[in-house]
Amino acid sequence: MTGIDALQSVQFVGKKGKRLAVLSADDWECLIEWLETLEDASIAREAFAQLRSAKGNRKRAGWLEWDNVKDKLR
């Protein structure tokens, strides 16, 4: 199922004058995964735009060298 499918599966109910959206937990998880994928793609596009602006020079683009940061991620 795609994120769009999850959005289209939403059902609406009324309660105490409010309109609420209801979807299954599986559809909710699919929607979250889809949003995370969109966010990751946006981050990647920005990183490559920075690299392009730096004419391929990773250091000038602000990228860190893996060997200098890998131990900080553990």
PDB file of N, CA, C and O in Angstrom:
ATOM      1  N   MET A   1       0.847  -1.180   0.000  1.00  0.00           N
ATOM      2  CA  MET A   1       0.000   0.000   0.000  1.00  0.00           C
ATOM      3  C   MET A   1       0.891   1.241   0.000  1.00  0.00           C
ATOM      4  O   MET A   1       1.919   1.276   0.677  1.00  0.00           O
ATOM      5  N   THR A   2       0.501   2.226  -0.741  1.00  0.00           N
ATOM      6  CA  THR A   2       1.244   3.479  -0.791  1.00  0.00           C
ATOM      7  C   THR A   2       0.669   4.472   0.217  1.00  0.00           C
ATOM      8  O   THR A   2      -0.407   4.260   0.776  1.00  0.00           O
ATOM      9  N   GLY A   3       1.401   5.548   0.434  1.00  0.00           N
ATOM     10  CA  GLY A   3       0.910   6.597   1.323  1.00  0.00           C
ATOM     11  C   GLY A   3      -0.398   7.186   0.833  1.00  0.00           C
ATOM     12  O   GLY A   3      -1.288   7.498   1.624  1.00  0.00           O
ATOM     13  N   ILE A   4      -0.504   7.335  -0.486  1.00  0.00           N
ATOM     14  CA  ILE A   4      -1.750   7.864  -1.066  1.00  0.00           C
ATOM     15  C   ILE A   4      -2.901   6.906  -0.788  1.00  0.00           C
ATOM     16  O   ILE A   4      -4.010   7.335  -0.469  1.00  0.00           O
ATOM     17  N   ASP A   5      -2.635   5.601  -0.911  1.00  0.00           N
ATOM     18  CA  ASP A   5      -3.676   4.607  -0.612  1.00  0.00           C
ATOM     19  C   ASP A   5      -4.118   4.721   0.848  1.00  0.00           C
ATOM     20  O   ASP A   5      -5.308   4.645   1.155  1.00  0.00           O
ATOM     21  N   ALA A   6      -3.142   4.906   1.746  1.00  0.00           N
ATOM     22  CA  ALA A   6      -3.469   5.036   3.164  1.00  0.00           C
ATOM     23  C   ALA A   6      -4.329   6.260   3.402  1.00  0.00           C
ATOM     24  O   ALA A   6      -5.298   6.207   4.160  1.00  0.00           O
ATOM     25  N   LEU A   7      -3.978   7.367   2.757  1.00  0.00           N
ATOM     26  CA  LEU A   7      -4.786   8.588   2.909  1.00  0.00           C
ATOM     27  C   LEU A   7      -6.200   8.381   2.381  1.00  0.00           C
ATOM     28  O   LEU A   7      -7.165   8.885   2.955  1.00  0.00           O
ATOM     29  N   GLN A   8      -6.316   7.645   1.297  1.00  0.00           N
ATOM     30  CA  GLN A   8      -7.635   7.424   0.709  1.00  0.00           C
ATOM     31  C   GLN A   8      -8.467   6.425   1.501  1.00  0.00           C
ATOM     32  O   GLN A   8      -9.679   6.340   1.306  1.00  0.00           O
ATOM     33  N   SER A   9      -7.828   5.661   2.401  1.00  0.00           N
ATOM     34  CA  SER A   9      -8.561   4.681   3.196  1.00  0.00           C
ATOM     35  C   SER A   9      -9.189   5.307   4.443  1.00  0.00           C
ATOM     36  O   SER A   9      -9.938   4.645   5.161  1.00  0.00           O
ATOM     37  N   VAL A  10      -8.888   6.569   4.699  1.00  0.00           N
ATOM     38  CA  VAL A  10      -9.407   7.240   5.898  1.00  0.00           C
ATOM     39  C   VAL A  10     -10.925   7.295   5.855  1.00  0.00           C
ATOM     40  O   VAL A  10     -11.528   7.586   4.821  1.00  0.00           O
ATOM     41  N   GLN A  11     -11.525   7.008   7.000  1.00  0.00           N
ATOM     42  CA  GLN A  11     -12.975   7.145   7.152  1.00  0.00           C
ATOM     43  C   GLN A  11     -13.202   8.244   8.181  1.00  0.00           C
ATOM     44  O   GLN A  11     -12.390   8.434   9.086  1.00  0.00           O
ATOM     45  N   PHE A  12     -14.290   8.953   8.039  1.00  0.00           N
ATOM     46  CA  PHE A  12     -14.586  10.065   8.930  1.00  0.00           C
ATOM     47  C   PHE A  12     -15.805   9.748   9.769  1.00  0.00           C
ATOM     48  O   PHE A  12     -16.776   9.164   9.288  1.00  0.00           O
ATOM     49  N   VAL A  13     -15.741  10.142  11.036  1.00  0.00           N
ATOM     50  CA  VAL A  13     -16.859   9.970  11.954  1.00  0.00           C
ATOM     51  C   VAL A  13     -17.076  11.285  12.693  1.00  0.00           C
ATOM     52  O   VAL A  13     -16.163  12.100  12.821  1.00  0.00           O
ATOM     53  N   GLY A  14     -18.268  11.470  13.165  1.00  0.00           N
ATOM     54  CA  GLY A  14     -18.575  12.669  13.941  1.00  0.00           C
ATOM     55  C   GLY A  14     -18.779  12.309  15.402  1.00  0.00           C
ATOM     56  O   GLY A  14     -19.413  11.303  15.724  1.00  0.00           O
ATOM     57  N   LYS A  15     -18.237  13.137  16.281  1.00  0.00           N
ATOM     58  CA  LYS A  15     -18.387  12.908  17.717  1.00  0.00           C
ATOM     59  C   LYS A  15     -18.358  14.253  18.419  1.00  0.00           C
ATOM     60  O   LYS A  15     -17.388  15.001  18.294  1.00  0.00           O
ATOM     61  N   LYS A  16     -19.402  14.562  19.149  1.00  0.00           N
ATOM     62  CA  LYS A  16     -19.512  15.808  19.907  1.00  0.00           C
ATOM     63  C   LYS A  16     -19.214  17.032  19.046  1.00  0.00           C
ATOM     64  O   LYS A  16     -18.507  17.949  19.464  1.00  0.00           O
ATOM     65  N   GLY A  17     -19.763  17.025  17.850  1.00  0.00           N
ATOM     66  CA  GLY A  17     -19.627  18.166  16.962  1.00  0.00           C
ATOM     67  C   GLY A  17     -18.291  18.259  16.241  1.00  0.00           C
ATOM     68  O   GLY A  17     -18.042  19.222  15.516  1.00  0.00           O
ATOM     69  N   LYS A  18     -17.434  17.267  16.435  1.00  0.00           N
ATOM     70  CA  LYS A  18     -16.138  17.269  15.764  1.00  0.00           C
ATOM     71  C   LYS A  18     -16.097  16.168  14.711  1.00  0.00           C
ATOM     72  O   LYS A  18     -16.695  15.105  14.879  1.00  0.00           O
ATOM     73  N   ARG A  19     -15.394  16.435  13.647  1.00  0.00           N
ATOM     74  CA  ARG A  19     -15.193  15.446  12.586  1.00  0.00           C
ATOM     75  C   ARG A  19     -13.819  14.817  12.796  1.00  0.00           C
ATOM     76  O   ARG A  19     -12.810  15.522  12.812  1.00  0.00           O
ATOM     77  N   LEU A  20     -13.775  13.508  12.955  1.00  0.00           N
ATOM     78  CA  LEU A  20     -12.535  12.787  13.233  1.00  0.00           C
ATOM     79  C   LEU A  20     -12.194  11.849  12.089  1.00  0.00           C
ATOM     80  O   LEU A  20     -13.080  11.272  11.457  1.00  0.00           O
ATOM     81  N   ALA A  21     -10.895  11.701  11.827  1.00  0.00           N
ATOM     82  CA  ALA A  21     -10.409  10.776  10.804  1.00  0.00           C
ATOM     83  C   ALA A  21     -10.012   9.471  11.472  1.00  0.00           C
ATOM     84  O   ALA A  21      -9.356   9.478  12.513  1.00  0.00           O
ATOM     85  N   VAL A  22     -10.405   8.355  10.881  1.00  0.00           N
ATOM     86  CA  VAL A  22     -10.108   7.034  11.427  1.00  0.00           C
ATOM     87  C   VAL A  22      -9.455   6.190  10.336  1.00  0.00           C
ATOM     88  O   VAL A  22      -9.957   6.111   9.215  1.00  0.00           O
ATOM     89  N   LEU A  23      -8.320   5.556  10.680  1.00  0.00           N
ATOM     90  CA  LEU A  23      -7.704   4.618   9.755  1.00  0.00           C
ATOM     91  C   LEU A  23      -7.073   3.500  10.560  1.00  0.00           C
ATOM     92  O   LEU A  23      -6.831   3.647  11.759  1.00  0.00           O
ATOM     93  N   SER A  24      -6.809   2.394   9.907  1.00  0.00           N
ATOM     94  CA  SER A  24      -6.256   1.235  10.610  1.00  0.00           C
ATOM     95  C   SER A  24      -4.816   1.512  11.022  1.00  0.00           C
ATOM     96  O   SER A  24      -4.158   2.397  10.474  1.00  0.00           O
ATOM     97  N   ALA A  25      -4.338   0.741  11.994  1.00  0.00           N
ATOM     98  CA  ALA A  25      -2.949   0.886  12.446  1.00  0.00           C
ATOM     99  C   ALA A  25      -1.994   0.563  11.305  1.00  0.00           C
ATOM    100  O   ALA A  25      -0.961   1.217  11.168  1.00  0.00           O
ATOM    101  N   ASP A  26      -2.319  -0.429  10.485  1.00  0.00           N
ATOM    102  CA  ASP A  26      -1.465  -0.766   9.335  1.00  0.00           C
ATOM    103  C   ASP A  26      -1.388   0.391   8.355  1.00  0.00           C
ATOM    104  O   ASP A  26      -0.313   0.708   7.846  1.00  0.00           O
ATOM    105  N   ASP A  27      -2.522   1.022   8.091  1.00  0.00           N
ATOM    106  CA  ASP A  27      -2.537   2.174   7.180  1.00  0.00           C
ATOM    107  C   ASP A  27      -1.763   3.349   7.784  1.00  0.00           C
ATOM    108  O   ASP A  27      -1.068   4.071   7.068  1.00  0.00           O
ATOM    109  N   TRP A  28      -1.884   3.539   9.098  1.00  0.00           N
ATOM    110  CA  TRP A  28      -1.144   4.602   9.781  1.00  0.00           C
ATOM    111  C   TRP A  28       0.369   4.373   9.634  1.00  0.00           C
ATOM    112  O   TRP A  28       1.110   5.303   9.316  1.00  0.00           O
ATOM    113  N   GLU A  29       0.820   3.140   9.865  1.00  0.00           N
ATOM    114  CA  GLU A  29       2.242   2.820   9.746  1.00  0.00           C
ATOM    115  C   GLU A  29       2.727   3.025   8.313  1.00  0.00           C
ATOM    116  O   GLU A  29       3.841   3.502   8.096  1.00  0.00           O
ATOM    117  N   CYS A  30       1.900   2.670   7.342  1.00  0.00           N
ATOM    118  CA  CYS A  30       2.237   2.882   5.936  1.00  0.00           C
ATOM    119  C   CYS A  30       2.383   4.371   5.657  1.00  0.00           C
ATOM    120  O   CYS A  30       3.302   4.787   4.951  1.00  0.00           O
ATOM    121  N   LEU A  31       1.495   5.158   6.200  1.00  0.00           N
ATOM    122  CA  LEU A  31       1.535   6.609   6.008  1.00  0.00           C
ATOM    123  C   LEU A  31       2.801   7.205   6.629  1.00  0.00           C
ATOM    124  O   LEU A  31       3.445   8.058   6.018  1.00  0.00           O
ATOM    125  N   ILE A  32       3.158   6.769   7.823  1.00  0.00           N
ATOM    126  CA  ILE A  32       4.375   7.242   8.485  1.00  0.00           C
ATOM    127  C   ILE A  32       5.603   6.858   7.658  1.00  0.00           C
ATOM    128  O   ILE A  32       6.498   7.681   7.463  1.00  0.00           O
ATOM    129  N   GLU A  33       5.652   5.630   7.177  1.00  0.00           N
ATOM    130  CA  GLU A  33       6.784   5.177   6.359  1.00  0.00           C
ATOM    131  C   GLU A  33       6.905   6.017   5.086  1.00  0.00           C
ATOM    132  O   GLU A  33       8.008   6.377   4.675  1.00  0.00           O
ATOM    133  N   TRP A  34       5.780   6.320   4.478  1.00  0.00           N
ATOM    134  CA  TRP A  34       5.764   7.131   3.258  1.00  0.00           C
ATOM    135  C   TRP A  34       6.301   8.530   3.546  1.00  0.00           C
ATOM    136  O   TRP A  34       7.098   9.063   2.773  1.00  0.00           O
ATOM    137  N   LEU A  35       5.868   9.123   4.652  1.00  0.00           N
ATOM    138  CA  LEU A  35       6.348  10.454   5.024  1.00  0.00           C
ATOM    139  C   LEU A  35       7.841  10.450   5.333  1.00  0.00           C
ATOM    140  O   LEU A  35       8.553  11.389   4.976  1.00  0.00           O
ATOM    141  N   GLU A  36       8.316   9.398   5.995  1.00  0.00           N
ATOM    142  CA  GLU A  36       9.748   9.294   6.281  1.00  0.00           C
ATOM    143  C   GLU A  36      10.558   9.175   4.996  1.00  0.00           C
ATOM    144  O   GLU A  36      11.645   9.743   4.889  1.00  0.00           O
ATOM    145  N   THR A  37      10.034   8.444   4.028  1.00  0.00           N
ATOM    146  CA  THR A  37      10.705   8.304   2.731  1.00  0.00           C
ATOM    147  C   THR A  37      10.775   9.654   2.018  1.00  0.00           C
ATOM    148  O   THR A  37      11.802   9.999   1.434  1.00  0.00           O
ATOM    149  N   LEU A  38       9.689  10.412   2.067  1.00  0.00           N
ATOM    150  CA  LEU A  38       9.689  11.751   1.467  1.00  0.00           C
ATOM    151  C   LEU A  38      10.713  12.649   2.145  1.00  0.00           C
ATOM    152  O   LEU A  38      11.417  13.409   1.480  1.00  0.00           O
ATOM    153  N   GLU A  39      10.797  12.563   3.465  1.00  0.00           N
ATOM    154  CA  GLU A  39      11.758  13.370   4.212  1.00  0.00           C
ATOM    155  C   GLU A  39      13.192  12.975   3.844  1.00  0.00           C
ATOM    156  O   GLU A  39      14.044  13.840   3.641  1.00  0.00           O
ATOM    157  N   ASP A  40      13.455  11.658   3.758  1.00  0.00           N
ATOM    158  CA  ASP A  40      14.793  11.187   3.385  1.00  0.00           C
ATOM    159  C   ASP A  40      15.176  11.672   1.992  1.00  0.00           C
ATOM    160  O   ASP A  40      16.312  12.089   1.770  1.00  0.00           O
ATOM    161  N   ALA A  41      14.236  11.621   1.058  1.00  0.00           N
ATOM    162  CA  ALA A  41      14.509  12.078  -0.306  1.00  0.00           C
ATOM    163  C   ALA A  41      14.822  13.568  -0.329  1.00  0.00           C
ATOM    164  O   ALA A  41      15.694  14.013  -1.075  1.00  0.00           O
ATOM    165  N   SER A  42      14.120  14.328   0.478  1.00  0.00           N
ATOM    166  CA  SER A  42      14.365  15.765   0.554  1.00  0.00           C
ATOM    167  C   SER A  42      15.758  16.055   1.106  1.00  0.00           C
ATOM    168  O   SER A  42      16.459  16.932   0.602  1.00  0.00           O
ATOM    169  N   ILE A  43      16.155  15.323   2.136  1.00  0.00           N
ATOM    170  CA  ILE A  43      17.487  15.485   2.726  1.00  0.00           C
ATOM    171  C   ILE A  43      18.553  15.141   1.690  1.00  0.00           C
ATOM    172  O   ILE A  43      19.551  15.853   1.573  1.00  0.00           O
ATOM    173  N   ALA A  44      18.356  14.066   0.944  1.00  0.00           N
ATOM    174  CA  ALA A  44      19.329  13.657  -0.072  1.00  0.00           C
ATOM    175  C   ALA A  44      19.432  14.711  -1.176  1.00  0.00           C
ATOM    176  O   ALA A  44      20.535  15.031  -1.621  1.00  0.00           O
ATOM    177  N   ARG A  45      18.293  15.255  -1.623  1.00  0.00           N
ATOM    178  CA  ARG A  45      18.325  16.297  -2.656  1.00  0.00           C
ATOM    179  C   ARG A  45      19.095  17.523  -2.178  1.00  0.00           C
ATOM    180  O   ARG A  45      19.867  18.106  -2.940  1.00  0.00           O
ATOM    181  N   GLU A  46      18.892  17.914  -0.932  1.00  0.00           N
ATOM    182  CA  GLU A  46      19.591  19.068  -0.372  1.00  0.00           C
ATOM    183  C   GLU A  46      21.089  18.805  -0.280  1.00  0.00           C
ATOM    184  O   GLU A  46      21.894  19.677  -0.609  1.00  0.00           O
ATOM    185  N   ALA A  47      21.466  17.614   0.163  1.00  0.00           N
ATOM    186  CA  ALA A  47      22.888  17.272   0.279  1.00  0.00           C
ATOM    187  C   ALA A  47      23.555  17.295  -1.095  1.00  0.00           C
ATOM    188  O   ALA A  47      24.668  17.804  -1.226  1.00  0.00           O
ATOM    189  N   PHE A  48      22.908  16.762  -2.105  1.00  0.00           N
ATOM    190  CA  PHE A  48      23.504  16.753  -3.431  1.00  0.00           C
ATOM    191  C   PHE A  48      23.519  18.147  -4.051  1.00  0.00           C
ATOM    192  O   PHE A  48      24.403  18.460  -4.848  1.00  0.00           O
ATOM    193  N   ALA A  49      22.558  18.978  -3.694  1.00  0.00           N
ATOM    194  CA  ALA A  49      22.584  20.367  -4.173  1.00  0.00           C
ATOM    195  C   ALA A  49      23.777  21.092  -3.561  1.00  0.00           C
ATOM    196  O   ALA A  49      24.445  21.872  -4.240  1.00  0.00           O
ATOM    197  N   GLN A  50      24.047  20.840  -2.277  1.00  0.00           N
ATOM    198  CA  GLN A  50      25.215  21.445  -1.631  1.00  0.00           C
ATOM    199  C   GLN A  50      26.504  20.957  -2.277  1.00  0.00           C
ATOM    200  O   GLN A  50      27.432  21.736  -2.495  1.00  0.00           O
ATOM    201  N   LEU A  51      26.555  19.672  -2.581  1.00  0.00           N
ATOM    202  CA  LEU A  51      27.742  19.117  -3.227  1.00  0.00           C
ATOM    203  C   LEU A  51      27.924  19.702  -4.625  1.00  0.00           C
ATOM    204  O   LEU A  51      29.048  19.998  -5.030  1.00  0.00           O
ATOM    205  N   ARG A  52      26.851  19.867  -5.348  1.00  0.00           N
ATOM    206  CA  ARG A  52      26.907  20.455  -6.689  1.00  0.00           C
ATOM    207  C   ARG A  52      27.400  21.900  -6.608  1.00  0.00           C
ATOM    208  O   ARG A  52      28.206  22.332  -7.433  1.00  0.00           O
ATOM    209  N   SER A  53      26.916  22.642  -5.619  1.00  0.00           N
ATOM    210  CA  SER A  53      27.351  24.033  -5.436  1.00  0.00           C
ATOM    211  C   SER A  53      28.836  24.117  -5.108  1.00  0.00           C
ATOM    212  O   SER A  53      29.504  25.094  -5.445  1.00  0.00           O
ATOM    213  N   ALA A  54      29.343  23.076  -4.446  1.00  0.00           N
ATOM    214  CA  ALA A  54      30.762  23.043  -4.081  1.00  0.00           C
ATOM    215  C   ALA A  54      31.594  22.382  -5.180  1.00  0.00           C
ATOM    216  O   ALA A  54      32.755  22.029  -4.971  1.00  0.00           O
ATOM    217  N   LYS A  55      30.979  22.221  -6.354  1.00  0.00           N
ATOM    218  CA  LYS A  55      31.654  21.631  -7.517  1.00  0.00           C
ATOM    219  C   LYS A  55      32.263  20.262  -7.206  1.00  0.00           C
ATOM    220  O   LYS A  55      33.356  19.932  -7.666  1.00  0.00           O
ATOM    221  N   GLY A  56      31.536  19.482  -6.421  1.00  0.00           N
ATOM    222  CA  GLY A  56      31.947  18.119  -6.115  1.00  0.00           C
ATOM    223  C   GLY A  56      32.928  17.992  -4.961  1.00  0.00           C
ATOM    224  O   GLY A  56      33.325  16.882  -4.606  1.00  0.00           O
ATOM    225  N   ASN A  57      33.319  19.102  -4.377  1.00  0.00           N
ATOM    226  CA  ASN A  57      34.266  19.061  -3.266  1.00  0.00           C
ATOM    227  C   ASN A  57      33.496  18.825  -1.970  1.00  0.00           C
ATOM    228  O   ASN A  57      32.826  19.721  -1.459  1.00  0.00           O
ATOM    229  N   ARG A  58      33.603  17.613  -1.453  1.00  0.00           N
ATOM    230  CA  ARG A  58      32.828  17.240  -0.262  1.00  0.00           C
ATOM    231  C   ARG A  58      33.177  18.088   0.950  1.00  0.00           C
ATOM    232  O   ARG A  58      32.300  18.461   1.729  1.00  0.00           O
ATOM    233  N   LYS A  59      34.449  18.390   1.104  1.00  0.00           N
ATOM    234  CA  LYS A  59      34.874  19.187   2.262  1.00  0.00           C
ATOM    235  C   LYS A  59      34.269  20.586   2.191  1.00  0.00           C
ATOM    236  O   LYS A  59      33.769  21.095   3.193  1.00  0.00           O
ATOM    237  N   ARG A  60      34.311  21.214   1.009  1.00  0.00           N
ATOM    238  CA  ARG A  60      33.741  22.551   0.843  1.00  0.00           C
ATOM    239  C   ARG A  60      32.222  22.532   1.017  1.00  0.00           C
ATOM    240  O   ARG A  60      31.623  23.524   1.433  1.00  0.00           O
ATOM    241  N   ALA A  61      31.614  21.403   0.697  1.00  0.00           N
ATOM    242  CA  ALA A  61      30.163  21.265   0.857  1.00  0.00           C
ATOM    243  C   ALA A  61      29.774  21.052   2.315  1.00  0.00           C
ATOM    244  O   ALA A  61      28.592  21.070   2.657  1.00  0.00           O
ATOM    245  N   GLY A  62      30.775  20.850   3.172  1.00  0.00           N
ATOM    246  CA  GLY A  62      30.486  20.665   4.591  1.00  0.00           C
ATOM    247  C   GLY A  62      30.318  19.213   4.994  1.00  0.00           C
ATOM    248  O   GLY A  62      29.923  18.921   6.123  1.00  0.00           O
ATOM    249  N   TRP A  63      30.615  18.295   4.075  1.00  0.00           N
ATOM    250  CA  TRP A  63      30.504  16.882   4.395  1.00  0.00           C
ATOM    251  C   TRP A  63      31.678  16.477   5.267  1.00  0.00           C
ATOM    252  O   TRP A  63      32.795  16.957   5.074  1.00  0.00           O
ATOM    253  N   LEU A  64      31.432  15.602   6.218  1.00  0.00           N
ATOM    254  CA  LEU A  64      32.475  15.124   7.119  1.00  0.00           C
ATOM    255  C   LEU A  64      33.052  13.819   6.579  1.00  0.00           C
ATOM    256  O   LEU A  64      32.364  13.061   5.896  1.00  0.00           O
ATOM    257  N   GLU A  65      34.306  13.570   6.891  1.00  0.00           N
ATOM    258  CA  GLU A  65      34.937  12.318   6.479  1.00  0.00           C
ATOM    259  C   GLU A  65      34.497  11.206   7.421  1.00  0.00           C
ATOM    260  O   GLU A  65      34.503  11.364   8.641  1.00  0.00           O
ATOM    261  N   TRP A  66      34.114  10.082   6.829  1.00  0.00           N
ATOM    262  CA  TRP A  66      33.583   8.960   7.581  1.00  0.00           C
ATOM    263  C   TRP A  66      34.542   8.521   8.690  1.00  0.00           C
ATOM    264  O   TRP A  66      34.119   8.304   9.825  1.00  0.00           O
ATOM    265  N   ASP A  67      35.821   8.391   8.369  1.00  0.00           N
ATOM    266  CA  ASP A  67      36.784   7.922   9.365  1.00  0.00           C
ATOM    267  C   ASP A  67      36.871   8.852  10.568  1.00  0.00           C
ATOM    268  O   ASP A  67      37.251   8.418  11.656  1.00  0.00           O
ATOM    269  N   ASN A  68      36.528  10.117  10.390  1.00  0.00           N
ATOM    270  CA  ASN A  68      36.589  11.076  11.497  1.00  0.00           C
ATOM    271  C   ASN A  68      35.338  11.074  12.377  1.00  0.00           C
ATOM    272  O   ASN A  68      35.369  11.611  13.484  1.00  0.00           O
ATOM    273  N   VAL A  69      34.251  10.488  11.910  1.00  0.00           N
ATOM    274  CA  VAL A  69      33.001  10.551  12.683  1.00  0.00           C
ATOM    275  C   VAL A  69      32.388   9.200  13.013  1.00  0.00           C
ATOM    276  O   VAL A  69      31.473   9.126  13.833  1.00  0.00           O
ATOM    277  N   LYS A  70      32.871   8.128  12.390  1.00  0.00           N
ATOM    278  CA  LYS A  70      32.209   6.827  12.579  1.00  0.00           C
ATOM    279  C   LYS A  70      32.163   6.380  14.036  1.00  0.00           C
ATOM    280  O   LYS A  70      31.179   5.775  14.460  1.00  0.00           O
ATOM    281  N   ASP A  71      33.215   6.668  14.812  1.00  0.00           N
ATOM    282  CA  ASP A  71      33.226   6.237  16.217  1.00  0.00           C
ATOM    283  C   ASP A  71      32.246   7.032  17.075  1.00  0.00           C
ATOM    284  O   ASP A  71      31.821   6.555  18.128  1.00  0.00           O
ATOM    285  N   LYS A  72      31.885   8.224  16.642  1.00  0.00           N
ATOM    286  CA  LYS A  72      30.930   9.034  17.385  1.00  0.00           C
ATOM    287  C   LYS A  72      29.496   8.516  17.245  1.00  0.00           C
ATOM    288  O   LYS A  72      28.620   8.897  18.021  1.00  0.00           O
ATOM    289  N   LEU A  73      29.260   7.659  16.266  1.00  0.00           N
ATOM    290  CA  LEU A  73      27.919   7.143  16.011  1.00  0.00           C
ATOM    291  C   LEU A  73      27.629   5.851  16.757  1.00  0.00           C
ATOM    292  O   LEU A  73      26.514   5.334  16.694  1.00  0.00           O
ATOM    293  N   ARG A  74      28.586   5.346  17.434  1.00  0.00           N
ATOM    294  CA  ARG A  74      28.398   4.061  18.145  1.00  0.00           C
ATOM    295  C   ARG A  74      27.899   4.293  19.534  1.00  0.00           C
ATOM    296  O   ARG A  74      27.684   3.337  20.279  1.00  0.00           O
TER     297      ARG A  74
END
